[in-house]
């Protein structure tokens, strides 16, 4: 098989760190982490989530970036090439397929939720949230999700923005944008933290997030915490593999991945620390689900002097965080169509974008017209979320770990990871090859009620 790549390399290690952090930091940190922690009882969930990031997420991330850089192609071809080079079963290519498909499915609902953030940019200008009460905020949110036309408009806009960037090629625009936007987002979150600490119930938040109450933890919460670790690091969906394929060869993969994962985790925890003081101060229930941040933050903005402008800035940065993530979900599919089928990038982007947009309509309707239509008690959106985060990503990650540790020759791995110290190398192999896949298997079986 010919090694073909239509891509450039990142201009530097920093560019990769920013792009991978851009992919990792998104709705998962600011929107999903707080409401999942809220729904799953707080402290114990957070602790398991952190354990999953460090013991499963980071090692698998290192493995995935390594596979991408070794093959320097889109994930489907990358896995096919590596399997062939190492004389392994061509079936390993399924890792590439399942990842690319997971990225596509996630894009379909991600674009709808990102549409909400676009709508809140509009609301911050139009409404301003001045002296907003919690009831008013909840009704603003409710009105938004009850209206399918509004949701479709925002979803269409966001899908268009994503595919626009992907069509143009991600290099210049993306690199330049994330360099400014990521630090901006961090700054605003810190500012909001200051507000939450002084006006909200900060003590109660610390207890809720960091004092584990094991009685609250079900098998499903453990699975959810692991799924969230995969989701937030953008693992097993081709995204990190395809970004790894543009990484200069002299960059240390382990060090780079640790930086990305730590930044991602800090932003998730920070979001929790910003949101829960407001939740508790307002007497809201932490388990209120996907609307959590859209209902709480406007109340905080409404009470601040100049809050309208902070709200505007925050939601703009939030849109950008979502944007840099959604780009990475479709990139594997687009690069596959472009590299394998000779499509132009714009044509591939339009096809994938339109497909994702269409599937996304199901998510739009699951908040209104199809609210009552459930499979196993889950709406269409919840089904897609469960299927990807709790099944496809963990199982894909397990396969990546097994392939990287047991099917790739030690020489190839050692070269690519550039870890001359055999202690570090063995530690990585042990954690990635045995501990991580075994933990994933255990959590999956446990959630199925096998033991
Ligand atoms: N990590 C992103 C977030 O937390 C979401 C994301 C981007 C993603 N690319 C992905 C999730 C690929 C799964 C697969 O918002």
Boltz pocket constraint, residues with backbone or C-beta under 6 A from the ligand:
constraints:
  - pocket:
      binder: B
      contacts: [[A, 23], [A, 24], [A, 25], [A, 26], [A, 27], [A, 28], [A, 29], [A, 102], [A, 103], [A, 106], [A, 230], [A, 231], [A, 232], [A, 233], [A, 234], [A, 235], [A, 236], [A, 237], [A, 239], [A, 325], [A, 326], [A, 328], [A, 329]]
      max_distance: 6.0
